[in-house]
Amino acid sequence: MARRPPLGRSIGSLVPQVTKKALEKFGFPAAAILTDWPQIVGKDLAAYTAPDRLRWPKPGENGDEEKSHEGATLVLRAEGPRALEVQHRIPQLIERINAHFGFQAITGIRILQAPIARKAETSSAKPLDPNARIAIPASEVPDERLRDLLERMGAQVRKNSLPKEPPKEPPKGSK
């Protein structure tokens, strides 16, 4: 009887297998440049840059008939005015990327001035002021049923907005 593989595998171990074909379509031989981008270039630079795709030299390019051993060109998205700063940091970026991979993976960077897709920032809603006045008093609402609902909702908001009493301290000497 064949031994079954363990059922407990982390999702992260499956990502390379699942994403391999999609990433290769854009020239990425491994997901590392995408997943490790902030660690490779630093959080400050990663905030306004993102790798778009890799362009590997085609065999026979540059007059060489054999497969070229030259590294790829990274097409890098950079936000608007930050593209100029990124342009000046290209040698440093190439050095960091190649050091991360341990070989000359990148020989050039082409900047694509385009917006960066960001993770949605969670905005914290401002707490409601229980003493705030409504622009139209509930008593002026002509529909009786709607007026009743608005009054009950206002009462509930005020009730939930009141500060809660602090927990009572246990009597001294008892544990």
C-alpha positions as CSV (number, residue, x, y, z in Angstrom):
1,M,0.0,0.0,0.0
2,A,1.4,3.4,-1.0
3,R,2.1,5.8,1.7
4,R,-0.1,8.9,1.7
5,P,1.5,12.3,1.9
6,P,0.8,14.3,5.0
7,L,-2.4,16.3,4.9
8,G,-1.0,19.3,6.7
9,R,0.8,21.5,4.1
10,S,1.1,25.2,4.3
11,I,-0.5,27.2,1.5
12,G,2.7,29.0,0.9
13,S,4.4,25.8,-0.2
14,L,1.8,25.4,-2.9
15,V,2.1,28.9,-4.4
16,P,5.1,28.3,-6.6
17,Q,3.4,25.3,-8.3
18,V,0.1,27.1,-8.8
19,T,1.5,30.4,-10.1
20,K,4.4,29.0,-12.2
21,K,2.7,29.2,-15.6
22,A,1.1,32.6,-15.0
23,L,4.4,34.1,-13.8
24,E,6.4,32.5,-16.7
25,K,4.0,34.2,-19.1
26,F,5.4,37.6,-17.8
27,G,9.0,36.4,-17.7
28,F,9.2,35.6,-14.0
29,P,11.0,32.2,-13.5
30,A,10.1,32.4,-9.8
31,A,7.6,34.3,-7.7
32,A,10.5,35.5,-5.4
33,I,10.9,38.8,-7.2
34,L,7.2,39.6,-6.7
35,T,6.8,38.2,-3.2
36,D,10.1,39.5,-1.8
37,W,10.1,42.9,-3.5
38,P,10.0,45.0,-0.3
39,Q,12.9,42.9,1.2
40,I,14.9,43.2,-2.1
41,V,14.7,46.9,-2.6
42,G,13.6,48.2,0.8
43,K,10.2,49.3,2.0
44,D,10.7,52.9,1.0
45,L,11.3,52.1,-2.7
46,A,8.7,49.3,-2.7
47,A,6.1,51.8,-1.7
48,Y,6.2,53.4,-5.2
49,T,7.6,50.7,-7.4
50,A,6.6,47.2,-8.5
51,P,8.1,44.7,-10.9
52,D,5.9,44.4,-14.1
53,R,7.7,41.7,-16.1
54,L,11.1,40.4,-17.0
55,R,12.3,40.4,-20.6
56,W,14.8,37.7,-21.3
57,P,17.1,38.0,-24.4
58,K,16.0,35.8,-27.2
59,P,18.4,33.3,-28.7
60,G,20.3,34.9,-31.5
61,E,19.9,38.4,-30.2
62,N,23.0,40.6,-30.3
63,G,24.3,38.5,-33.2
64,D,24.9,35.5,-31.0
65,E,23.3,32.3,-32.5
66,E,23.6,30.3,-29.2
67,K,21.4,31.0,-26.3
68,S,22.5,34.1,-24.5
69,H,23.7,33.8,-20.9
70,E,22.9,37.5,-20.4
71,G,20.5,38.4,-17.6
72,A,17.0,39.8,-18.2
73,T,15.7,43.3,-18.4
74,L,13.3,44.1,-15.6
75,V,10.3,46.3,-16.6
76,L,9.6,48.2,-13.4
77,R,6.5,50.2,-12.7
78,A,7.2,53.5,-10.9
79,E,4.7,56.1,-9.9
80,G,4.6,59.5,-11.7
81,P,7.3,61.9,-10.4
82,R,9.1,59.1,-8.5
83,A,10.3,57.6,-11.8
84,L,13.1,60.1,-12.0
85,E,14.4,59.0,-8.6
86,V,14.1,55.4,-9.6
87,Q,16.1,56.2,-12.8
88,H,19.0,57.4,-10.7
89,R,18.9,54.4,-8.4
90,I,19.0,51.8,-11.3
91,P,22.6,50.6,-10.6
92,Q,21.7,50.1,-6.9
93,L,18.5,48.2,-7.8
94,I,20.3,45.9,-10.2
95,E,22.9,45.2,-7.5
96,R,20.3,44.4,-4.8
97,I,18.2,42.2,-7.1
98,N,21.3,40.2,-8.3
99,A,22.6,39.9,-4.7
100,H,19.2,38.5,-3.6
101,F,19.2,35.8,-6.3
102,G,22.9,35.1,-6.0
103,F,23.6,35.4,-9.8
104,Q,23.3,38.0,-12.5
105,A,19.6,37.7,-13.1
106,I,19.1,41.3,-14.1
107,T,21.3,43.3,-16.4
108,G,19.0,46.2,-17.0
109,I,15.9,48.0,-15.9
110,R,13.3,49.8,-18.0
111,I,11.0,52.1,-16.1
112,L,7.3,52.1,-16.9
113,Q,5.7,55.2,-15.5
114,A,2.4,53.9,-14.3
115,P,0.3,53.7,-11.2
116,I,1.0,51.0,-8.6
117,A,-1.8,48.8,-7.4
118,R,-1.9,49.2,-3.7
119,K,-3.6,47.2,-1.0
120,A,-6.8,48.9,0.1
121,E,-6.1,50.9,3.2
122,T,-8.5,50.4,6.0
123,S,-10.0,53.7,7.1
124,S,-11.2,53.9,10.6
125,A,-14.7,55.4,10.9
126,K,-15.0,58.4,13.2
127,P,-17.0,57.6,16.3
128,L,-20.5,59.1,16.3
129,D,-21.1,62.0,18.7
130,P,-24.1,60.9,20.8
131,N,-25.0,64.6,21.3
132,A,-24.9,65.5,17.7
133,R,-28.0,67.0,16.3
134,I,-29.8,65.7,13.2
135,A,-30.4,68.3,10.6
136,I,-34.2,67.5,10.5
137,P,-35.7,66.7,13.9
138,A,-37.7,63.5,14.0
139,S,-40.8,65.4,15.1
140,E,-40.9,67.1,11.7
141,V,-40.9,63.9,9.7
142,P,-44.5,63.6,8.2
143,D,-44.5,59.8,8.0
144,E,-45.5,58.5,11.4
145,R,-43.9,55.1,10.9
146,L,-40.6,56.6,9.7
147,R,-40.6,59.1,12.6
148,D,-41.0,56.3,15.1
149,L,-38.1,54.3,13.5
150,L,-35.8,57.4,13.5
151,E,-36.5,58.1,17.1
152,R,-35.8,54.5,18.2
153,M,-32.6,54.4,16.1
154,G,-31.4,57.7,17.7
155,A,-32.1,56.3,21.1
156,Q,-30.2,53.2,20.3
157,V,-27.2,55.1,19.0
158,R,-27.1,57.3,22.1
159,K,-27.3,54.2,24.3
160,N,-24.5,52.4,22.5
161,S,-22.3,55.6,22.5
162,L,-22.4,56.1,26.2
163,P,-19.1,55.3,28.0
164,K,-19.2,52.0,29.8
165,E,-18.7,51.8,33.5
166,P,-15.3,50.6,34.5
167,P,-15.2,47.1,36.1
168,K,-15.6,47.3,39.9
169,E,-12.5,46.5,41.9
170,P,-12.7,43.4,44.1
171,P,-12.7,44.1,47.8
172,K,-9.3,44.4,49.4
173,G,-8.0,41.3,51.1
174,S,-9.8,38.8,48.8
175,K,-8.2,36.9,46.0
